[in-house]
């Protein structure tokens, strides 16, 4: 109909980078593409969207590794294996479909990492530990990771990478006449492209998706 123009898309995709450059396929073997995924709206099915979008933005068929930050949980509840399972299953499917080579976790203690490891079909290859919460790696975690060949990495990401309010503020500033309060971020993916032989970062950036809650 004629009023299609007034209907703004329900989903907004944003890439934040100096310029997300597609990779030269001839260089692909020399590059490692890693990503960390922050789910903001608790929905495991958005993992596939995030990975697909990262692949198409970067012009690659697959990501070398994806680490998932713990999905948001309600206050007063603890992160459990049960809660992680649907997210991990999505990642496993992407590994089976050759969209991701290796998958990893973030901020899991030894108990939870072990539970996930025992249950998972595709085992976590890494676990990121927040530097702010511990300057020294917990010995039980270190021992477990070593035994099962899980790489322990460190990070200093804030608990909330992007809160709804600051996202809406940026949106308001960058798009004319947008009803920013109607939009909420679904997920944010941070990627890095690393030159394997030299261990240097060639490029990095963020890709995110938001959805509109029609009021």
C-alpha positions in Angstrom: 0.0 0.0 0.0 0.9 3.7 -0.2 1.6 4.0 3.5 4.6 1.7 3.6 7.0 4.6 3.9 5.5 5.6 7.3 6.2 2.1 8.6 9.7 2.2 9.9 11.5 -1.2 10.0 10.9 -3.2 13.1 14.6 -4.2 13.2 17.5 -1.9 13.0 21.0 -3.2 12.1 24.0 -1.0 12.9 27.6 -1.5 12.3 30.1 0.7 14.1 33.5 0.8 12.5 35.7 3.2 10.7 34.6 1.2 7.7 33.8 -2.4 8.0 35.9 -3.7 5.2 35.2 -7.0 3.5 38.2 -9.3 3.5 40.2 -10.2 0.5 39.5 -14.0 0.1 43.1 -14.6 -0.8 44.2 -13.3 2.6 41.6 -15.2 4.5 43.9 -18.1 5.6 46.4 -15.6 7.1 43.7 -14.0 9.2 41.8 -15.0 12.3 38.4 -13.6 12.9 37.2 -13.6 16.5 34.1 -12.3 18.1 32.5 -11.7 21.4 28.8 -11.7 21.5 26.7 -9.8 24.1 23.1 -10.7 24.1 21.0 -7.9 25.5 17.5 -9.2 24.9 17.4 -12.7 26.4 16.8 -14.6 23.2 19.1 -17.4 22.1 17.9 -17.3 18.5 19.5 -14.0 17.9 22.9 -15.7 18.0 22.5 -16.9 14.4 21.5 -13.4 13.2 24.6 -12.0 14.9 26.9 -14.5 13.3 25.3 -14.3 9.9 25.5 -10.5 10.0 29.2 -10.5 11.1 30.0 -13.0 8.3 28.3 -10.9 5.6 29.7 -7.6 6.9 33.2 -9.0 6.8 32.8 -11.0 3.7 33.8 -14.3 5.3 32.1 -17.7 5.3 32.9 -18.4 8.9 34.2 -16.9 12.1 37.3 -18.6 13.7 36.0 -18.2 17.3 33.0 -16.8 19.1 32.9 -16.2 22.8 29.5 -15.6 24.4 29.1 -13.2 27.3 26.7 -14.6 30.0 23.2 -13.7 28.8 21.2 -11.4 31.0 19.5 -12.9 34.0 16.9 -11.5 36.4 18.3 -10.1 39.6 18.4 -12.6 42.4 18.9 -15.6 40.1 22.2 -17.2 39.4 23.6 -18.2 36.1 23.0 -21.9 35.7 23.7 -24.6 33.1 20.0 -24.8 32.4 19.9 -21.2 31.5 23.0 -21.4 29.3 22.0 -24.5 27.4 19.8 -23.0 24.7 22.5 -20.4 23.9 25.2 -23.0 23.8 23.0 -25.2 21.5 22.6 -22.4 19.1 26.4 -22.0 19.0 26.9 -25.8 18.5 24.5 -25.7 15.6 26.6 -22.9 14.0 29.8 -25.0 14.5 28.1 -28.0 12.9 27.0 -25.8 10.0 30.6 -24.6 9.7 29.8 -20.9 10.5 32.0 -21.0 13.5 35.2 -23.0 14.1 35.5 -22.7 17.9 33.2 -21.5 20.7 34.0 -20.2 24.1 32.4 -18.8 27.3 33.0 -15.9 29.5 32.8 -15.4 33.3 32.1 -19.0 34.2 33.5 -20.3 37.4 35.0 -23.8 37.7 31.7 -25.5 38.7 29.7 -24.0 35.8 32.4 -24.5 33.3 32.7 -28.1 34.3 29.0 -28.6 34.1 28.9 -27.1 30.6 31.9 -29.1 29.5 30.4 -32.4 30.6 27.0 -31.7 29.0 28.1 -30.0 25.8 28.5 -31.7 22.4 30.9 -29.1 21.2 33.2 -28.3 24.1 34.2 -24.8 25.1 37.6 -24.0 23.8 38.1 -21.0 26.0 36.7 -19.1 29.0 37.3 -15.4 29.6 37.8 -14.3 33.1 37.1 -10.7 34.2 40.2 -9.0 35.4 38.3 -6.7 37.7 36.8 -9.6 39.6 40.1 -11.4 40.1 43.7 -10.4 39.7 44.7 -14.0 40.2 43.1 -16.8 38.3 41.2 -19.1 40.7 43.4 -22.2 41.1 40.5 -24.7 40.7 39.6 -23.0 37.4 43.2 -23.0 36.2 43.6 -26.7 37.0 40.4 -27.7 35.3 41.1 -25.6 32.2 44.6 -27.1 31.9 43.3 -30.6 32.2 40.7 -30.2 29.4 42.7 -27.9 27.2 40.5 -24.9 27.7 42.2 -21.6 27.1 41.8 -19.1 29.9 41.7 -15.5 28.6 41.1 -12.2 30.4 38.8 -9.3 29.7 37.8 -6.1 31.2 34.4 -5.5 29.7 31.8 -3.7 31.8 28.9 -5.7 33.2 26.7 -3.9 30.7 28.4 -3.0 27.5 25.6 -0.8 26.3 22.6 0.1 28.4 19.3 0.9 26.8 19.3 4.6 27.8 22.7 5.3 26.2 21.8 3.4 23.1 18.6 5.5 22.7 20.6 8.7 23.3 22.9 7.9 20.5 20.1 6.9 18.2 18.3 10.1 18.9 21.4 12.1 17.9 22.1 10.2 14.8 18.7 9.7 13.2 16.2 12.5 12.5 12.7 12.1 13.9 13.3 8.7 15.4 11.3 7.7 18.4 14.3 6.5 20.2 12.5 5.3 23.3 10.8 2.6 21.2 14.0 0.9 20.3 15.9 -1.6 22.4 19.2 -3.3 21.7 19.0 -7.1 21.0 22.6 -8.0 20.8 26.1 -6.5 20.2 28.9 -8.3 18.6 32.5 -7.1 18.8 34.8 -8.5 16.2 38.6 -8.5 15.7 40.5 -9.5 12.6 44.0 -10.7 13.6 47.0 -11.3 11.4 48.0 -14.8 12.5 51.7 -14.7 11.7 52.2 -11.4 13.5 49.6 -11.5 16.2 48.4 -8.0 15.4 44.9 -6.7 15.0 44.2 -5.6 11.5 40.7 -4.3 12.2 38.0 -4.4 14.8 34.5 -3.0 15.3 31.0 -3.6 16.6 27.9 -4.8 14.9 24.6 -4.6 16.6 20.9 -5.2 16.2 18.0 -3.4 17.9 14.3 -4.0 17.7 11.4 -1.6 17.9 8.8 -2.2 20.6 5.8 -0.5 19.0 4.1 1.3 21.8 
